[in-house]
Amino acid sequence: MEKAFIYSAEYFNGTSWVEVGRMNIGQILTVRKYATTGGNLSNDWEGKENSVFPRRLDAVIKQNEVRQVVGGSLPISIDAGANN
């Protein structure tokens, strides 16, 4: 999951709000299913990344990023409309 936030700082000058600063924050949360225990589903997942940093996210699904999560060497097929 990727989320992009823009935080801005504003002040009221007596008549209107004026933006004085802005920062792009990107949050990435990546998990991988590694087992099927048949019991507690929370034990079947491994956290790969949970980070929030000043950055811009493009929200585009890339094969190399998917490969980092799933591993292996089988072909990865991304739907033609996924990145529209």
C-alpha positions, 0 to 999 in steps of 0.5 A, a space after each residue: 500500500 502506498 499513500 501520498 500526503 501533502 502537509 501544509 503550514 498556514 497562518 491567518 494574516 487578519 483577512 485570509 489564510 496564507 500557506 507558508 510551507 508544504 511537505 510531501 510525505 509518502 507512506 509505504 506498507 508492504 507485507 508478504 504472505 509466507 504461510 498458510 497455518 490454517 489457524 491464526 491468519 496474523 501469523 501467516 504474514 511477514 512485514 517487509 516495510 512500514 515507513 513514512 518519509 518526506 518523498 513523492 510517490 508515483 503509485 505505479 506498480 513496477 515489476 522489480 518492486 513486486 519481485 522484491 516482495 514475492 521473490 522467485 522467478 516465475 513471470 509477473 503479469 501486471 494488468 494493462 489498466 493497473 497503472 492508468 
